[in-house]
Amino acid sequence: MSVPTHPLQVRDYRLVWLARFISVLATTAMVVVIGAQTYQIARVTYGMSEREASFMLGVLGLTQFIPFLILTPLAGLVADRMDRRNVAAAATAVDLLIALVLGFANARGILSLPILFTLAALYGAARVFIGPSLSAIVPNVVPAAMLPKAIAFSSVAWQSAAVLGPALGGFLLARNHALPYWFSAVTLLLAVAALLAIRHRAPSAAAKEPPLKLMGDGAKFVWRERFLLGCVTLDLFAVLLGGATAMLPAFAYDVLPRGSFGLSPEEMLGFMRAAPALGAVVVAIYLGFRPLAHNVGAKMLWAVASYGLATLIFGLSTNFALSLGTLALLGAADAISVFIRNTLVQLNTPDEMRGRVSSISGLAISASNELGEMQSGLAAAFLGPVGAVALGGAGAIIITAIWTALFPELKRAKTFAPQYRNKELVP
């Protein structure tokens, strides 16, 4: 049997890749529709102003983050102690249930803000288990030397699906409000099947340890390893301030000129949600063939600063074409940052702790996204959506400068080579 030279030659990796692609395709189509319907119901049904409806988008993000925050320690422990394939499949099945309920609510005309917020919270609870499980599977199915390329191609799966999903969700929403959810339900069913077909079963080396001790060990490992701590918190605080996607419904319906390129507001929203992923997928494909290998820390910092600058320009733009362009650049910069950070975290973490460390990293990502939505919604209540996004972009640039000074280890990272500083914390 020939030795694989590329991760896509590994059967189990192909299944992980496929499951990631089709699940993200379904959930991003769903998420863009949930945001659009939240904004429109707030404006039309509840008679809220533009600023009040923008604040509801922030509340939507908060409802997703709260269960994520509460369940993160448990999710990491589950990913390290149970079969990661089954954990990811069960969480994806919850997303499938959410799609079915929302499809039914739209078909019956009974959709409301309480229903949307409740199911958004359930979506947040499911997602907390998917990330650590899928991330921890990849290093088990490919050789360590192939891991940077495997992570890059996993990013291709995520980002290409994130291009197609929002655009497809907006297109389907413009034609029938229930249609995006029926599409997501069918696609998520395929994702569950792909996950259950994975053959590899990672060992549970830490299964006999007390659960609370295992949770504490994962948090302590990240806290004591300044390099990992800097990687995780950089994304947390930069994206927390620089998140623009939460305000996209407000830009589609009320800020940018209606009818740009002959598109409806729903289609404009779909294209805007897809633009960051389009920029990211171009970068991800490039990195899949030519992964970064030198001066990775400095490149990560520059990428985060560029993300903030692109966000600032988007917030000030009143031209739909320019807005799409800056969103694509924002996504490209974020893809570079995510690729470097994910590779550093995976390679600097022992396998028996990857689930717990991945869950902590996932919490930081969720905090930056969902709490960023809440921050944007709160800022929009006072400054309007334009002011909120522009201020957040400037804040992300400032955070990058501060983290460069606080964590010089990041800038000094020349390669992805593991560099544990506290040997006693490694089991």
N, C-alpha and C positions, 0 to 999 in steps of 0.2 A: 504494500500500500504506500503510495507516494505521500511525502510529508507536505502539508498545506503551506503555501507561501503567502496566502492572503486570507483574512478572516472570513470572507464570503465563501471560501472553499470548505469551511467547517459547517456541517449540517445544523448543529444546535445554534450556532451563531446566526445562521440564516433565519431560523425560526424566531430567535429573539429580535432580529432586525425587522422581520415581517410583522411580528406582534406589536413592536413599538410603532411602526409606520401606520398600520391600520387603526390602532387604538388612538393615536394622536390625531389622525385624520378625522375620526369620529368625534373626539372630545373637543377639538378646536372648532369644528363646525357647530357643535352644540354651545360652546362657551360664547362665541360671537353672537349667536342668536339670543342667548339668555341675557347678555348685556344690552342688546338692541331692544328686546322686549321690556326689560326693566325700565329703560329710559323712556320708551314710548308710553308704557302704561302709566308711569309717574306723570308724564306731561299731559296725556290725553284723558286717561280715566280718573286720575287723582287731581288734575288741574294744577300741577306744580310748575314753578318757574324753571327757566334753564338752569339756574344755580342750584335750586332745590333738587331737580332731577339728577344733576351731576353728583350731588351729595349722595343720592340713592345708589349710584354706581359705586361709590366708596363703601357704603354699607354692604353692598353685595360682596365686595372683596373681603370685608371683615368677617362676614358670615362663613366664608370659605376658610379663612385663616384660623378661626378659633378651634374647630375640631382638629385641624392640622397641628396646632400648637399642643393641644392636650394629648393627642395620640402619638406624636413623634417618638418618644422614648419606647413605647410599646411596639411601634412599627419596626424600629431598628432591631429590637430583641427578637421579634417574630421572624424577621429576615435572616437572622443568624441561627435560630433554633429550629425552624421549620423548613419544609421543602419550598424553596423560593418560587418554583414554577406554580405550585398550587396557591401560594399567597397572592401572586400577581394575577392569576386567573380568577380567584374569588373577588378581588378588588375590582377587576374589569367587569365582572358580572354585576356588581353594584352599579357601575356606570351604565350598563345595559338596562337595568331596572329604572334608573333615572330617566333615560331616553324614552322608555315606554310610557312612563307616567306623564312626562311633559308632552309627548305626542298625543296622548289621550286628552289631557287638559286643553290643548289647543284645538283638537278636533271637536270637543264639546263646548268650546267657548267659555271655559270656567277659569282661565288663567288669571292669577292675581299676584301682587307683590309677595304676600305671605307664602304662597306656593313656590314662587321662584326662590325666595330666600331660604326656605326649608330644604329644597332640593340642592341648592348651591352648597349648603352646609354638609349635606350627605355626600356630595361630590368631593368636597374637601377631605372628608373622612376617608373616602375610598382612595383618593390620590396619594395620601400619606403612606399607604402600604405598597402602591405600585412602584414608586420611584426607587426605594431602597432595594426591593426584591430584584427588579430588572437590572439595576446598576451592579448589584453584587453577583449576578449570574455571569455577566460578560467576562470578568477575569478568570472564571472557572472553566470557560469553554474554549478560550484561546490561549496560546503561550504568552508569557509575560512580554517577550520581545515584540509581539504583534499587537499588544494592547493599545498603544497610541493610535495605530491605524484603525483598530476595531472601534475605539471611542469616536474617532473622526467619522467613520462610516455610520455609527449609531446616530451621530449628530445629523448626518445626511438624512437618515430615516425620519428623525424628529422634525427637522426643519422643512424638508420637502412636503411632509404631511401637513405641517403648519402653514405652508403656502397654499396648498389645495383646499384644506379644510375650511378656513374662514371665507375664502372666495366662494366655495361651493355652498357654505351655509348661508351667506348673504344672497346668493342667486336663488336658492331654494326658498328662503324666507320671503323673497319678493313675489313668489308665485303661490305659496301655500304655507301658512304658519306652522302646520304640523309636519310638513314634509322633511325639514332638516332632522327632526328627531326620529322619524321612521328610518331615514338613511343611517343615522348614527347607531340605531339599535341593531340593524343587520350587520353593519361593519364591526361592531363590538363583539357580536357573536362569533365572527370569524377570528377575532383576536384571541378570544378565550380558547378556541380550538387550537390555534397555533401554539399558545403557551402550554397547553396540556400535552402537546406532541413532543416537547423537548425531552430528550432522554437523560441528559446529565442531571445528577442529583448531588449537590454539594454536601460534604460532610458537616455535621453539627458538632464541632469540637468543643463548643462552650455549653453544651446542652445541660450538663450536670451542675453548673454553677447557679447560685441563687439569682433569681431574676433582677432584684433591685441592685445587686452587686454588678451584674452585667451591664445594666443601664448606666450605672455610675462610672464604670470603667470606660465606656465609650465617650461619655462627656469629659471625663478627666483626661483621656488621651488627647482629645482635640484641644482642651484648655492648656495643657502643659506643652504641647507641640506648637510653638509660636508660628512656625511656618504654616501649618494647617489652619490655625486660628486666623492668621492674616488672610489666607485664601478664602476661607468661608465668610468672614465678616466683611471683606471688601465688597463682594457682590451684594451682601445683605444691605449695607448702608447706601451704596451707590445707586442700586436699582430702586431701593426704597424711596429715594428722592427723585430719581430720574424716570420713573415709570410714566409713559405717555398713553399706553394702550387702554387704560381704564376710561380715559376721556374721549376715546375715539367716537362713541355714539354721539356725544355732544358736538364734535367737529363735523360729523357726517350730516347731522340733522340741522344744526344751528350756526356753526362757525364758518365752514367753507361754503362757497357758492353752490347752491343746489343745481342739479342738472349738469355738473361738470362732465364733459365727454359724453353727454347724453345718458348718464347713469342715474338711477334712482338712489335716494339716500341709503337704502339697504345694500345696494350693490357697491356704492362708494365705501361704505363701512367694511364690506367684505374685502375689497381690494386694499384698504388701509390696514386691516388686520393681517392680510397676507404679505404685504410689502416687507416688513421686518424679516419674516421667514424666508422670503425670496433672496434678500441680501445674505442671510445666514446660510442658505443652502448652497449658494455659489462658493462661499468661503469653505463650507464643510466638504464639498466635493474636492476642492483644491487641496485641503488638508488631508483628505483621505488618500490622495496619491503622493503628496509631499508634506508629511507632518512636520510641524515645527520641532526643531531639535536644539537650537542655540538661543541664548539670552531670553529664555521663555518668561522669566519673571518680569523683566522690563517691558516685553511685548504685551503681557497681560495688563500692566498698569496703563500703558498708552492706549490699549483697546478700551478700557473702562472710561478713560478721559474722553476719547472720541465718541463713545456712546453718549456721554453727557452733552457734548457739543452738538451732536446731531439732534438730540432731544430739544435742546434750546432753540435751534433753528426751526424745527417742526412747530414748536409752540407759537412762534412768531409769524409763521407762514400763512398767507391768505390765498395761495395758489395751489390747486389740487395736485398738479404735476410736481411742483416743488415739494409738497408734503409727502407724496409717494416716494420721491427720491431720497429725502432725508430719513424717512422710515426704513428704506432699504439699507442705507448706510448705517443706521442705528442697529439694525439686525446683523449686519456684517461684523461690526465692532463687537457686538455682544457674543457672536459665534466664536470669535477668536478668544475672548476672555473665558467663555464657558469651556471650550476645548482644553485650554491650558489648565484651568482650575480643576476640571474633572480628572484629567490625566495625573496631575500632581496629587490630588487627593487619593485616587485609587492606588497609585504606585507607592505612596508614602503611608499606606495603611495595611497592617497584617490582614490576611484573608479572613481569619476568624473574627475580626472586628469590622469588616467592610460594611455589613448590614447596618450596624449601629452608627458608624461614622457617616455612611451614606444618608442615613435618616437625619442626622444633625445637619449635614450639608443641604439636604432637601428642605429641612425646616427653614434654613437661612434663605433659600431660594423662594420658598412660599411666603416667608415674612416679607421679603423684598417685593414680591409681586402683589400679594393680597393686602398686606399692610400699606404697600405703596399705593394701591388703589384707594384705600381708606384715606391716606394722607392727601392724595390728589383730590379726592372728593371733598375733604374738609377744606383744603386750600381753595378749591373751586367755589365753595359756598361763600367765601370772602372775596376772592380775586377773579372769579370766573374761570372757565376751563383754559383759556389762553394764558392767563397769568399763572395758573397752577402748574401747567406743563413747562412753561419757560423758566419759572423759578426752580422747579425740580431739576431741570437740565443743568442749570448753573450750580446747584447744590451737589450734583454728582461729580462735577469737575473738582469742586473744592474737597470733597471726600477723598477723591483719588490722591490729591496732593497731601492730605493729612496722613493717609495710610502709607504713602511712600516714606514719610518720615517716621511713623510709628513702628512699621514693620520693615526695616531695611533688609530682612531676610528675603523678602519677595523680589526686590530689585537684584539681589545678588544671585538668585537662582539662575544658573546658566543652562542646566539641562533638567530632564525629568527624573534624574537619579534619586532613589530614596535617600532620605537624610534624617533618620530618627535621632533625636537629641536626648531623649530620656529612655534609655534602654530598659530600665526596670518597668516601664509601662507597657512594653511589648510582651504579650503572653508567650 
